Amino acid sequence: MKNVLPLGTVWLAVVLGAAYTGDPAMAQVNLAGQWTGMYHEDQPDRLPGPELGDYGGLPLNDANRMRAQAWSASILSLPLYQCRVHPVDYAASFAQIRIWETVDPDTQQLEAIHVQHFAWGTTRTIWMDGRQHPPEYAQHTAMGFSTGEFIGRTLKVRTTHLKEGWLRRNGVARSWNATLTEHFTRHEDILTWHVYIEDPAYLEEPFFRNRDYVLNPSGRMGPYPCESVIETDTPENYFPHYLPGENPYLTEYSINHGIPYEATQGGAATMYPEYMEAIGQMPPPEAPEQ
């Protein structure tokens, strides 16, 4: 008579065999850890901040360009804006991020991935349990509503229900009805984050940015306290802005860097290498008369 293993023993052997052999159907990439940003990428834009009037390479439409041109840096002195958090598609550009998982204690199935940003101390949740996005009228927040799935070794995330935010810290906006498609890919101790922003209200074409991080096993994320204060005396109901045609600083970037003014004002065409030919046909910037 042949030896026959009990069915439970066979199933246990299959599960353990898959676990020990690293069967991709039985495992997912673990992104958990403390990650530190690598600031050799876009350092002037991410830390000191972009210059006024620098919209080149951004697919702005006319509505977004007009809004950016009306922006005044003095807005950041208002108590309402001093502690206004960076939106989810921008917050990870600064300092550290911390990633951890929530798993079902019985099934060990991954339920959610959480990302905490040092900047403004915000935390987002990426739901991994197959739930649907809420209806359009549901609450919009700075972190939005995110669902994810693993495509091979890459975490793909879709985010909706965002509050209005910005693409750059010089007045370039991102509307409340934008959607994000993100990819998180881990290469051993390096984590690459890509975000693809679709925003027909403010962009002629989708906008793409990416960031890289290095694993910091001994790192600890500190608190980010922020308290609004009255910095300057302003008239009642004062809101810093410029009316169309009245912003005196829009040409400074063009003049200081020798770039034709038209080329600094963005648009989908400015994202592509072929635009260099168009720049060559434009008149050079001229300093205003003293």
DAMO-V712685 format. One record per residue. N is the residue number from 1. OMEGA is omega in degrees with one decimal (NA if undefined). BURIAL is b if it has 9 or more other ideal C-beta (glycine too) atoms within 8 Angstrom, else e. Layout:
n:N omega:OMEGA burial:BURIAL
n:N omega:OMEGA burial:BURIAL
This chain:
n:1 omega:-179.1 burial:e
n:2 omega:175.3 burial:e
n:3 omega:179.9 burial:e
n:4 omega:179.1 burial:e
n:5 omega:174.8 burial:e
n:6 omega:-177.6 burial:e
n:7 omega:179.5 burial:e
n:8 omega:178.6 burial:e
n:9 omega:178.7 burial:e
n:10 omega:-179.8 burial:b
n:11 omega:178.7 burial:e
n:12 omega:179.0 burial:e
n:13 omega:179.1 burial:b
n:14 omega:-179.0 burial:e
n:15 omega:-179.9 burial:b
n:16 omega:178.3 burial:e
n:17 omega:178.9 burial:e
n:18 omega:-178.8 burial:b
n:19 omega:-176.2 burial:b
n:20 omega:179.9 burial:e
n:21 omega:177.6 burial:e
n:22 omega:177.7 burial:e
n:23 omega:-177.5 burial:e
n:24 omega:178.1 burial:e
n:25 omega:-177.1 burial:e
n:26 omega:-174.2 burial:e
n:27 omega:175.7 burial:e
n:28 omega:179.8 burial:e
n:29 omega:178.9 burial:e
n:30 omega:-179.5 burial:e
n:31 omega:-174.0 burial:b
n:32 omega:177.0 burial:e
n:33 omega:175.8 burial:b
n:34 omega:-174.7 burial:b
n:35 omega:-179.5 burial:b
n:36 omega:-178.4 burial:b
n:37 omega:176.8 burial:b
n:38 omega:-167.2 burial:b
n:39 omega:171.7 burial:e
n:40 omega:177.7 burial:e
n:41 omega:173.9 burial:b
n:42 omega:-175.2 burial:e
n:43 omega:-179.8 burial:e
n:44 omega:-177.6 burial:e
n:45 omega:-172.6 burial:e
n:46 omega:-175.6 burial:b
n:47 omega:178.9 burial:e
n:48 omega:178.5 burial:e
n:49 omega:-178.4 burial:e
n:50 omega:179.1 burial:b
n:51 omega:176.9 burial:e
n:52 omega:177.2 burial:b
n:53 omega:179.8 burial:b
n:54 omega:179.9 burial:b
n:55 omega:-177.8 burial:b
n:56 omega:179.7 burial:b
n:57 omega:177.7 burial:e
n:58 omega:-175.7 burial:b
n:59 omega:-177.5 burial:b
n:60 omega:167.5 burial:b
n:61 omega:-174.8 burial:b
n:62 omega:-178.5 burial:e
n:63 omega:-179.4 burial:e
n:64 omega:179.1 burial:b
n:65 omega:178.7 burial:b
n:66 omega:179.4 burial:b
n:67 omega:179.7 burial:b
n:68 omega:-178.9 burial:b
n:69 omega:179.1 burial:b
n:70 omega:-173.3 burial:b
n:71 omega:175.7 burial:b
n:72 omega:180.0 burial:b
n:73 omega:179.6 burial:e
n:74 omega:179.2 burial:e
n:75 omega:-177.8 burial:b
n:76 omega:177.4 burial:e
n:77 omega:-179.9 burial:b
n:78 omega:179.2 burial:b
n:79 omega:-179.4 burial:e
n:80 omega:-174.9 burial:e
n:81 omega:-174.9 burial:b
n:82 omega:-178.5 burial:b
n:83 omega:177.7 burial:e
n:84 omega:-172.1 burial:e
n:85 omega:171.6 burial:b
n:86 omega:179.1 burial:b
n:87 omega:-172.3 burial:b
n:88 omega:-179.2 burial:b
n:89 omega:-179.8 burial:b
n:90 omega:-172.2 burial:b
n:91 omega:-176.6 burial:b
n:92 omega:177.8 burial:b
n:93 omega:-171.0 burial:b
n:94 omega:169.6 burial:b
n:95 omega:-170.5 burial:e
n:96 omega:167.6 burial:b
n:97 omega:177.3 burial:b
n:98 omega:-176.7 burial:b
n:99 omega:173.1 burial:b
n:100 omega:-173.7 burial:e
n:101 omega:166.2 burial:b
n:102 omega:179.7 burial:e
n:103 omega:175.3 burial:e
n:104 omega:-175.1 burial:e
n:105 omega:-178.5 burial:e
n:106 omega:-176.4 burial:e
n:107 omega:-175.3 burial:e
n:108 omega:175.1 burial:e
n:109 omega:179.9 burial:e
n:110 omega:-178.2 burial:b
n:111 omega:-176.4 burial:b
n:112 omega:172.3 burial:b
n:113 omega:-177.2 burial:b
n:114 omega:178.7 burial:b
n:115 omega:175.3 burial:b
n:116 omega:177.8 burial:b
n:117 omega:175.6 burial:b
n:118 omega:-178.1 burial:b
n:119 omega:178.9 burial:b
n:120 omega:171.9 burial:b
n:121 omega:-178.4 burial:b
n:122 omega:177.9 burial:b
n:123 omega:176.6 burial:b
n:124 omega:175.7 burial:b
n:125 omega:175.0 burial:b
n:126 omega:-176.2 burial:b
n:127 omega:-176.2 burial:b
n:128 omega:-173.4 burial:b
n:129 omega:175.2 burial:e
n:130 omega:-179.7 burial:e
n:131 omega:-179.5 burial:e
n:132 omega:174.2 burial:e
n:133 omega:-179.3 burial:e
n:134 omega:178.7 burial:e
n:135 omega:-174.6 burial:e
n:136 omega:-175.8 burial:e
n:137 omega:178.8 burial:e
n:138 omega:-174.9 burial:e
n:139 omega:173.7 burial:e
n:140 omega:-178.8 burial:e
n:141 omega:178.5 burial:b
n:142 omega:179.3 burial:b
n:143 omega:179.7 burial:b
n:144 omega:177.4 burial:b
n:145 omega:-171.5 burial:b
n:146 omega:171.5 burial:b
n:147 omega:-175.6 burial:b
n:148 omega:174.3 burial:b
n:149 omega:177.1 burial:e
n:150 omega:173.1 burial:b
n:151 omega:-171.8 burial:e
n:152 omega:-179.8 burial:e
n:153 omega:-178.4 burial:e
n:154 omega:174.1 burial:b
n:155 omega:177.3 burial:b
n:156 omega:-175.0 burial:b
n:157 omega:173.6 burial:b
n:158 omega:-176.3 burial:b
n:159 omega:176.6 burial:b
n:160 omega:175.1 burial:b
n:161 omega:179.2 burial:b
n:162 omega:165.6 burial:b
n:163 omega:174.6 burial:b
n:164 omega:179.1 burial:e
n:165 omega:179.9 burial:b
n:166 omega:175.0 burial:b
n:167 omega:177.6 burial:b
n:168 omega:-176.5 burial:b
n:169 omega:173.5 burial:e
n:170 omega:173.4 burial:b
n:171 omega:-179.3 burial:b
n:172 omega:-169.6 burial:b
n:173 omega:168.9 burial:b
n:174 omega:-169.2 burial:b
n:175 omega:-177.7 burial:b
n:176 omega:-177.5 burial:e
n:177 omega:176.6 burial:e
n:178 omega:172.9 burial:b
n:179 omega:-178.0 burial:b
n:180 omega:167.9 burial:b
n:181 omega:-175.5 burial:b
n:182 omega:174.4 burial:b
n:183 omega:174.9 burial:b
n:184 omega:-178.8 burial:b
n:185 omega:179.8 burial:b
n:186 omega:174.0 burial:b
n:187 omega:-175.7 burial:e
n:188 omega:-176.7 burial:e
n:189 omega:179.0 burial:e
n:190 omega:176.6 burial:b
n:191 omega:178.4 burial:b
n:192 omega:179.9 burial:b
n:193 omega:175.6 burial:b
n:194 omega:174.6 burial:b
n:195 omega:-176.8 burial:b
n:196 omega:-171.2 burial:b
n:197 omega:175.7 burial:b
n:198 omega:-174.4 burial:b
n:199 omega:-178.3 burial:b
n:200 omega:-179.4 burial:e
n:201 omega:-173.3 burial:e
n:202 omega:-176.2 burial:b
n:203 omega:176.0 burial:b
n:204 omega:177.5 burial:e
n:205 omega:176.2 burial:e
n:206 omega:179.8 burial:b
n:207 omega:-176.4 burial:b
n:208 omega:170.8 burial:e
n:209 omega:176.9 burial:b
n:210 omega:179.3 burial:b
n:211 omega:175.6 burial:b
n:212 omega:-179.5 burial:b
n:213 omega:176.8 burial:b
n:214 omega:-178.7 burial:b
n:215 omega:179.5 burial:b
n:216 omega:-173.0 burial:b
n:217 omega:-178.5 burial:e
n:218 omega:-176.9 burial:e
n:219 omega:175.0 burial:e
n:220 omega:-179.3 burial:e
n:221 omega:179.5 burial:e
n:222 omega:177.8 burial:e
n:223 omega:177.1 burial:e
n:224 omega:-179.6 burial:e
n:225 omega:177.1 burial:e
n:226 omega:-179.4 burial:e
n:227 omega:-179.8 burial:e
n:228 omega:178.3 burial:e
n:229 omega:173.8 burial:e
n:230 omega:-177.2 burial:e
n:231 omega:-177.9 burial:e
n:232 omega:174.5 burial:e
n:233 omega:179.6 burial:e
n:234 omega:177.4 burial:e
n:235 omega:178.3 burial:e
n:236 omega:-179.6 burial:e
n:237 omega:178.5 burial:e
n:238 omega:176.3 burial:e
n:239 omega:-176.0 burial:e
n:240 omega:178.9 burial:b
n:241 omega:172.3 burial:e
n:242 omega:173.3 burial:b
n:243 omega:-178.3 burial:e
n:244 omega:178.5 burial:e
n:245 omega:-175.0 burial:e
n:246 omega:-179.4 burial:e
n:247 omega:-174.4 burial:b
n:248 omega:-172.4 burial:e
n:249 omega:-173.6 burial:e
n:250 omega:-176.6 burial:b
n:251 omega:-176.3 burial:b
n:252 omega:-179.0 burial:b
n:253 omega:179.4 burial:b
n:254 omega:-177.2 burial:b
n:255 omega:-176.5 burial:b
n:256 omega:-176.2 burial:e
n:257 omega:177.8 burial:e
n:258 omega:-179.2 burial:e
n:259 omega:176.7 burial:b
n:260 omega:-174.9 burial:b
n:261 omega:-178.5 burial:b
n:262 omega:-177.6 burial:e
n:263 omega:-179.5 burial:b
n:264 omega:-171.5 burial:b
n:265 omega:172.1 burial:b
n:266 omega:-172.1 burial:b
n:267 omega:-175.8 burial:b
n:268 omega:-177.1 burial:e
n:269 omega:-175.9 burial:e
n:270 omega:179.5 burial:b
n:271 omega:-169.0 burial:b
n:272 omega:-177.5 burial:e
n:273 omega:-178.3 burial:e
n:274 omega:-178.5 burial:e
n:275 omega:177.8 burial:b
n:276 omega:177.8 burial:e
n:277 omega:178.6 burial:e
n:278 omega:179.0 burial:b
n:279 omega:-179.7 burial:b
n:280 omega:179.9 burial:e
n:281 omega:-177.0 burial:e
n:282 omega:177.0 burial:b
n:283 omega:178.6 burial:e
n:284 omega:179.8 burial:e
n:285 omega:179.1 burial:b
n:286 omega:177.9 burial:e
n:287 omega:178.9 burial:e
n:288 omega:178.4 burial:e
n:289 omega:-179.7 burial:e
n:290 omega:NA burial:e
